[in-house]
Amino acid sequence: MKIGIKYCGGCNPRYDRKAVVKRLIVDLMEKVPVKTDQDLTNVDLIVKVSGCRISCAHTESSPNCPIIELSDQTDYETIFDTILSACSSLKKD
């Protein structure tokens, strides 16, 4: 699975965004092979990483490429489970 990473501008981060994304990728790699890319073309899923709940990191979605938003480190478990579920559905297709 190829995951696109879209960061906000970082003007008011309330948590260490890069550390949470790094943890997410490391934890995912233990379960499924993933690659990350900041080029959002040809990705299976986009993780929109906002530093706060304002969510100013805009990106276009498409039916074939869902967007998951990470706007607080407490979102981690939900994001992780959602990505694993998306990986499972891609394997079935």
Secondary structure in CASP SS format (residue, H / E / C, confidence):
PFRMAT SS
TARGET T0000
AUTHOR 0000-0000-0000
METHOD secondary structure of the structure
MODEL  1
M C 1.00
K E 1.00
I E 1.00
G E 1.00
I E 1.00
K E 1.00
Y E 1.00
C C 1.00
G C 1.00
G C 1.00
C C 1.00
N C 1.00
P C 1.00
R C 1.00
Y C 1.00
D C 1.00
R H 1.00
K H 1.00
A H 1.00
V H 1.00
V H 1.00
K H 1.00
R H 1.00
L H 1.00
I H 1.00
V H 1.00
D H 1.00
L H 1.00
M H 1.00
E C 1.00
K C 1.00
V C 1.00
P C 1.00
V C 1.00
K E 1.00
T E 1.00
D E 1.00
Q C 1.00
D C 1.00
L C 1.00
T C 1.00
N C 1.00
V C 1.00
D C 1.00
L E 1.00
I E 1.00
V E 1.00
K E 1.00
V E 1.00
S C 1.00
G C 1.00
C C 1.00
R C 1.00
I C 1.00
S C 1.00
C C 1.00
A C 1.00
H C 1.00
T C 1.00
E C 1.00
S C 1.00
S E 1.00
P C 1.00
N C 1.00
C E 1.00
P C 1.00
I E 1.00
I E 1.00
E E 1.00
L E 1.00
S C 1.00
D C 1.00
Q H 1.00
T H 1.00
D H 1.00
Y H 1.00
E H 1.00
T H 1.00
I H 1.00
F H 1.00
D H 1.00
T H 1.00
I H 1.00
L H 1.00
S H 1.00
A H 1.00
C H 1.00
S H 1.00
S H 1.00
L H 1.00
K H 1.00
K H 1.00
D C 1.00
END
